[in-house]
Amino acid sequence: MPTPKRPAPDNTGRFAYDGLERVMHEKARLGILTSLVAHNDGLLFNDLKELCALTDGNLSRHLKVLQESHLVEVWKGFNRNRPQTLCRITPTGRARFLEYLNTLEQVIADAADAARANKTASPALLKGWSPA
Amino acid sequence: MPTPKRPAPDNTGRFAYDGLERVMHEKARLGILTSLVAHNDGLLFNDLKELCALTDGNLSRHLKVLQESHLVEVWKGFNRNRPQTLCRITPTGRARFLEYLNTLEQVIADAADAARANKTASPALLKGWSPA
């Protein structure tokens, strides 16, 4: 039975990507943080909602998680007597998000290297193995 | 009260990142897929487990999800009478993962552009707003 190539023995955890903090990695929160990094002075709740294509409920829920992790701050104010909510990334949030992005870049570098190195598809059937 | 800059009106969903398919975006599964893209002939279960720093149970659970989404195939075989499990990315899985990586690159481009454009931190207090 042909056995696949073994990875180098010192490669334990090579693809574990511990830097992908779950609080920032969640798809909607990744969009929220990118929006807020792109708008340093903060964004009004409704504008952020549109940029991320989220519902009121979903955005509120994710903002709460980000706020509890000290990544984002939420401010209340009034404009012509109408209540407004402003969301802004914190300095800590900014630093941690940039660290997260470094790990994300590593994922892409690993996968892109791999895709370049392995251009041919493997044969459909594996001699000596049976599908599970 | 100072209000923040508004985003351009045609930017709805600009940071929604629909291409980040949840089945591939989950942190452990992202590691598994990157490992398998880097090892085109497949990886033995135990080697994959080490590369991703996962437990048996966690790896099995994530492989099941990836298998059900037709991204990964699992093969059973024997080596010197010992049962072996081989995991391999499917051609579909490879194509979908490369698409996913394109969206991930977009996230990084957006965030890196933003980080370059907004180097200064905002003031700690927002005049006219109160913390929520």
Chai-1 contact restraints between the chains, C-beta under 6 A:
chainA,res_idxA,chainB,res_idxB,connection_type,confidence,min_distance_angstrom,max_distance_angstrom,comment,restraint_id
A,M1,B,G77,contact,1.0,0.0,6.0,A-B,restraint_1
A,P4,B,D41,contact,1.0,0.0,6.0,A-B,restraint_2
A,P4,B,G42,contact,1.0,0.0,6.0,A-B,restraint_3
A,P7,B,D47,contact,1.0,0.0,6.0,A-B,restraint_4
A,P7,B,L51,contact,1.0,0.0,6.0,A-B,restraint_5
A,N11,B,L51,contact,1.0,0.0,6.0,A-B,restraint_6
A,T12,B,E50,contact,1.0,0.0,6.0,A-B,restraint_7
A,G13,B,A53,contact,1.0,0.0,6.0,A-B,restraint_8
A,R14,B,L51,contact,1.0,0.0,6.0,A-B,restraint_9
A,F15,B,G31,contact,1.0,0.0,6.0,A-B,restraint_10
A,F15,B,T34,contact,1.0,0.0,6.0,A-B,restraint_11
A,F15,B,S35,contact,1.0,0.0,6.0,A-B,restraint_12
A,F15,B,L51,contact,1.0,0.0,6.0,A-B,restraint_13
A,F15,B,C52,contact,1.0,0.0,6.0,A-B,restraint_14
A,A16,B,G31,contact,1.0,0.0,6.0,A-B,restraint_15
A,A16,B,C52,contact,1.0,0.0,6.0,A-B,restraint_16
A,A16,B,A53,contact,1.0,0.0,6.0,A-B,restraint_17
A,Y17,B,G31,contact,1.0,0.0,6.0,A-B,restraint_18
A,L20,B,K27,contact,1.0,0.0,6.0,A-B,restraint_19
A,H25,B,K27,contact,1.0,0.0,6.0,A-B,restraint_20
A,K27,B,L20,contact,1.0,0.0,6.0,A-B,restraint_21
A,K27,B,H25,contact,1.0,0.0,6.0,A-B,restraint_22
A,G31,B,F15,contact,1.0,0.0,6.0,A-B,restraint_23
A,G31,B,A16,contact,1.0,0.0,6.0,A-B,restraint_24
A,G31,B,Y17,contact,1.0,0.0,6.0,A-B,restraint_25
A,T34,B,F15,contact,1.0,0.0,6.0,A-B,restraint_26
A,T34,B,D110,contact,1.0,0.0,6.0,A-B,restraint_27
A,T34,B,A111,contact,1.0,0.0,6.0,A-B,restraint_28
A,S35,B,F15,contact,1.0,0.0,6.0,A-B,restraint_29
A,V37,B,A111,contact,1.0,0.0,6.0,A-B,restraint_30
A,V37,B,A114,contact,1.0,0.0,6.0,A-B,restraint_31
A,A38,B,A114,contact,1.0,0.0,6.0,A-B,restraint_32
A,N40,B,N118,contact,1.0,0.0,6.0,A-B,restraint_33
A,N40,B,S122,contact,1.0,0.0,6.0,A-B,restraint_34
A,D41,B,P4,contact,1.0,0.0,6.0,A-B,restraint_35
A,D41,B,S122,contact,1.0,0.0,6.0,A-B,restraint_36
A,G42,B,P4,contact,1.0,0.0,6.0,A-B,restraint_37
A,D47,B,P7,contact,1.0,0.0,6.0,A-B,restraint_38
A,E50,B,T12,contact,1.0,0.0,6.0,A-B,restraint_39
A,L51,B,P7,contact,1.0,0.0,6.0,A-B,restraint_40
A,L51,B,N11,contact,1.0,0.0,6.0,A-B,restraint_41
A,L51,B,R14,contact,1.0,0.0,6.0,A-B,restraint_42
A,L51,B,F15,contact,1.0,0.0,6.0,A-B,restraint_43
A,C52,B,F15,contact,1.0,0.0,6.0,A-B,restraint_44
A,C52,B,A16,contact,1.0,0.0,6.0,A-B,restraint_45
A,A53,B,G13,contact,1.0,0.0,6.0,A-B,restraint_46
A,A53,B,A16,contact,1.0,0.0,6.0,A-B,restraint_47
A,V74,B,A132,contact,1.0,0.0,6.0,A-B,restraint_48
A,W75,B,L126,contact,1.0,0.0,6.0,A-B,restraint_49
A,W75,B,W129,contact,1.0,0.0,6.0,A-B,restraint_50
A,W75,B,P131,contact,1.0,0.0,6.0,A-B,restraint_51
A,K76,B,S130,contact,1.0,0.0,6.0,A-B,restraint_52
A,K76,B,A132,contact,1.0,0.0,6.0,A-B,restraint_53
A,G77,B,M1,contact,1.0,0.0,6.0,A-B,restraint_54
A,G77,B,G128,contact,1.0,0.0,6.0,A-B,restraint_55
A,G77,B,W129,contact,1.0,0.0,6.0,A-B,restraint_56
A,L86,B,W129,contact,1.0,0.0,6.0,A-B,restraint_57
A,P91,B,A121,contact,1.0,0.0,6.0,A-B,restraint_58
A,L101,B,I108,contact,1.0,0.0,6.0,A-B,restraint_59
A,L101,B,A111,contact,1.0,0.0,6.0,A-B,restraint_60
A,L104,B,I108,contact,1.0,0.0,6.0,A-B,restraint_61
A,E105,B,I108,contact,1.0,0.0,6.0,A-B,restraint_62
A,I108,B,L101,contact,1.0,0.0,6.0,A-B,restraint_63
A,I108,B,L104,contact,1.0,0.0,6.0,A-B,restraint_64
A,I108,B,E105,contact,1.0,0.0,6.0,A-B,restraint_65
A,D110,B,T34,contact,1.0,0.0,6.0,A-B,restraint_66
A,A111,B,T34,contact,1.0,0.0,6.0,A-B,restraint_67
A,A111,B,V37,contact,1.0,0.0,6.0,A-B,restraint_68
A,A111,B,L101,contact,1.0,0.0,6.0,A-B,restraint_69
A,A114,B,V37,contact,1.0,0.0,6.0,A-B,restraint_70
A,A114,B,A38,contact,1.0,0.0,6.0,A-B,restraint_71
A,N118,B,N40,contact,1.0,0.0,6.0,A-B,restraint_72
A,A121,B,P91,contact,1.0,0.0,6.0,A-B,restraint_73
A,S122,B,N40,contact,1.0,0.0,6.0,A-B,restraint_74
A,S122,B,D41,contact,1.0,0.0,6.0,A-B,restraint_75
A,L126,B,W75,contact,1.0,0.0,6.0,A-B,restraint_76
A,G128,B,G77,contact,1.0,0.0,6.0,A-B,restraint_77
A,W129,B,W75,contact,1.0,0.0,6.0,A-B,restraint_78
A,W129,B,G77,contact,1.0,0.0,6.0,A-B,restraint_79
A,W129,B,L86,contact,1.0,0.0,6.0,A-B,restraint_80
A,S130,B,K76,contact,1.0,0.0,6.0,A-B,restraint_81
A,P131,B,W75,contact,1.0,0.0,6.0,A-B,restraint_82
A,A132,B,V74,contact,1.0,0.0,6.0,A-B,restraint_83
A,A132,B,K76,contact,1.0,0.0,6.0,A-B,restraint_84
